[in-house]
Amino acid sequence: MADYRRSNIAGGTYFFTVVTHERRPILTTEAVRAALREAIQQARTTLPFQIDSWVLLPDHLHCIWTLPEGDANLSARWAIIKRYVSGRCAAIIDPSRRDSVQKRNERAFWQRRFWEHQIRDDDDMARHVDYTHWNPVKHGLVKAVKNWPYSSFHKYVARGVYPDNWGGSEIADADKSFGE
């Protein structure tokens, strides 16, 4: 088994990618979005963190967090979030779980691990925030970033960081259902 080493800079800022088990497109459903919101609130009560950017796609999410000074425990936060969402959304989990999942008594909602990258400087942060917000366009879910509802892009526009038309054409995406 591989020896996974996580960055452990206390108070650091990190970019994450978290993926559903077998890339099932379930994250943008109302039930999962509500469970994710609650899970994040629950995690933040015991292990606070700041969410700097966020995008939720049907089968994965990207986000950037900043941890408090003196704290580098990324995995504990994700464990709380994943466990909570898996429990709340157990009814939509595929009962025909693989042997490896059954052996570990996992619920097969999330991929086992997550990917993280420590943000090094302002330029790295800007690139990763852009990547986060551009992701729905990259995956062909919308033609313009502003048309994806599950993103912190709209808060960045409100704060004047991005113009409303950043990242895509003005072509309407009204025919997309976004998992509703």
C-alpha positions as CSV (number, residue, x, y, z in Angstrom):
1,M,0.0,0.0,0.0
2,A,1.2,3.5,-0.8
3,D,2.5,5.7,2.0
4,Y,0.4,8.9,1.5
5,R,1.9,12.0,2.9
6,R,-0.2,15.0,3.5
7,S,1.1,18.6,3.8
8,N,1.0,19.6,7.4
9,I,1.6,23.3,7.6
10,A,-0.4,24.7,10.5
11,G,-2.6,27.6,9.5
12,G,-2.0,26.9,5.8
13,T,-4.3,27.4,2.8
14,Y,-5.1,24.3,0.8
15,F,-6.9,23.4,-2.5
16,F,-8.9,20.2,-2.4
17,T,-10.5,17.8,-4.8
18,V,-13.0,15.4,-3.3
19,V,-14.7,12.8,-5.6
20,T,-17.8,10.6,-5.2
21,H,-17.4,6.8,-5.2
22,E,-17.2,5.6,-8.8
23,R,-17.8,9.2,-9.8
24,R,-21.6,8.9,-9.2
25,P,-23.3,12.2,-10.3
26,I,-25.1,12.8,-7.0
27,L,-23.5,15.9,-5.4
28,T,-25.8,18.5,-6.9
29,T,-29.0,16.9,-5.7
30,E,-30.9,18.9,-3.1
31,A,-30.5,16.2,-0.4
32,V,-26.8,16.0,-0.8
33,R,-26.3,19.8,-1.0
34,A,-28.3,20.1,2.3
35,A,-26.3,17.3,3.9
36,L,-23.0,18.9,2.8
37,R,-24.0,22.3,4.2
38,E,-24.9,20.7,7.6
39,A,-21.7,18.6,7.6
40,I,-19.5,21.7,7.0
41,Q,-21.3,23.5,9.8
42,Q,-20.8,20.5,12.1
43,A,-17.1,20.2,11.2
44,R,-16.5,23.9,11.7
45,T,-18.0,23.9,15.2
46,T,-15.2,21.6,16.5
47,L,-12.5,22.2,13.9
48,P,-12.9,25.7,12.4
49,F,-11.7,26.6,8.9
50,Q,-12.4,29.4,6.4
51,I,-13.8,28.5,3.0
52,D,-12.0,30.7,0.4
53,S,-13.6,29.2,-2.7
54,W,-15.9,26.4,-3.6
55,V,-17.5,24.6,-6.5
56,L,-19.8,21.6,-6.4
57,L,-20.1,19.5,-9.5
58,P,-22.3,16.4,-9.9
59,D,-19.4,13.9,-9.2
60,H,-16.7,16.0,-7.4
61,L,-16.0,19.2,-5.7
62,H,-13.1,21.6,-5.5
63,C,-12.5,24.0,-2.6
64,I,-9.9,26.1,-1.0
65,W,-9.7,26.3,2.8
66,T,-7.6,28.3,5.2
67,L,-6.9,26.6,8.6
68,P,-6.5,28.4,11.9
69,E,-3.0,29.2,13.1
70,G,-1.5,26.2,14.8
71,D,-3.8,23.7,13.1
72,A,-2.9,21.4,10.2
73,N,-5.5,18.6,10.6
74,L,-7.0,18.4,7.1
75,S,-8.0,14.8,7.3
76,A,-10.1,15.1,10.5
77,R,-12.2,17.8,8.9
78,W,-12.8,15.8,5.8
79,A,-13.6,12.7,7.9
80,I,-16.4,14.6,9.7
81,I,-17.8,15.9,6.5
82,K,-17.7,12.7,4.6
83,R,-19.0,10.6,7.4
84,Y,-21.9,13.0,8.0
85,V,-22.9,13.2,4.3
86,S,-22.6,9.4,3.9
87,G,-24.9,8.8,6.9
88,R,-27.5,11.4,5.9
89,C,-27.6,10.2,2.3
90,A,-27.4,6.5,2.9
91,A,-30.6,5.8,1.0
92,I,-29.0,6.9,-2.3
93,I,-25.9,4.7,-1.9
94,D,-25.6,1.8,-4.2
95,P,-26.2,-1.4,-2.1
96,S,-24.0,-3.5,-4.4
97,R,-20.8,-2.3,-2.9
98,R,-17.5,-3.7,-4.0
99,D,-15.7,-6.2,-1.8
100,S,-13.0,-3.7,-0.8
101,V,-15.7,-1.3,0.4
102,Q,-17.6,-4.0,2.3
103,K,-14.4,-5.2,4.0
104,R,-13.7,-1.8,5.4
105,N,-17.4,-1.3,6.3
106,E,-17.6,1.8,4.2
107,R,-20.7,3.3,2.7
108,A,-19.4,3.8,-0.9
109,F,-20.5,7.4,-1.1
110,W,-17.0,9.0,-1.5
111,Q,-13.8,7.9,-2.9
112,R,-11.6,6.8,0.0
113,R,-9.1,9.7,-0.2
114,F,-9.0,13.3,-1.2
115,W,-6.4,15.3,-3.1
116,E,-4.9,18.4,-1.6
117,H,-2.4,21.0,-2.7
118,Q,-0.9,23.6,-0.3
119,I,-1.3,27.1,-1.7
120,R,2.2,28.7,-1.9
121,D,1.6,32.3,-2.7
122,D,-0.9,34.9,-4.0
123,D,-0.3,33.8,-7.6
124,D,-0.9,30.1,-6.7
125,M,-4.1,31.2,-4.9
126,A,-5.4,33.2,-7.8
127,R,-4.7,30.3,-10.2
128,H,-6.5,27.8,-8.0
129,V,-9.5,30.1,-7.3
130,D,-9.8,30.6,-11.1
131,Y,-9.6,26.8,-11.7
132,T,-12.3,26.2,-9.1
133,H,-14.7,28.7,-10.7
134,W,-13.9,27.6,-14.3
135,N,-14.5,23.9,-13.6
136,P,-18.2,23.7,-14.5
137,V,-17.3,25.2,-18.0
138,K,-14.3,22.9,-18.3
139,H,-16.6,19.9,-17.7
140,G,-19.2,21.2,-20.2
141,L,-21.9,21.7,-17.6
142,V,-22.4,25.4,-18.6
143,K,-21.2,27.8,-21.2
144,A,-20.5,30.6,-18.8
145,V,-19.2,30.4,-15.2
146,K,-21.9,32.7,-13.9
147,N,-24.6,30.2,-15.0
148,W,-23.4,27.5,-12.5
149,P,-25.3,27.9,-9.3
150,Y,-23.1,25.8,-6.9
151,S,-20.0,28.0,-6.8
152,S,-18.5,30.8,-4.8
153,F,-18.0,32.7,-8.0
154,H,-21.1,34.7,-7.3
155,K,-19.6,36.0,-4.0
156,Y,-16.4,36.9,-5.8
157,V,-18.5,38.9,-8.3
158,A,-20.4,40.7,-5.5
159,R,-17.0,41.6,-3.9
160,G,-15.7,43.0,-7.2
161,V,-13.0,40.4,-7.7
162,Y,-14.4,39.1,-11.0
163,P,-16.6,40.9,-13.5
164,D,-20.0,39.2,-14.0
165,N,-19.0,38.0,-17.5
166,W,-15.7,36.4,-16.5
167,G,-15.2,32.9,-17.8
168,G,-17.5,32.3,-20.6
169,S,-19.9,33.6,-23.2
170,E,-23.3,35.1,-22.6
171,I,-25.0,32.0,-24.1
172,A,-27.9,31.0,-21.8
173,D,-27.8,27.6,-20.1
174,A,-31.6,27.5,-19.3
175,D,-31.9,24.0,-20.7
176,K,-29.6,22.5,-18.1
177,S,-31.2,21.0,-15.0
178,F,-28.1,21.0,-12.6
179,G,-29.3,17.9,-10.8
180,E,-32.6,19.3,-9.5
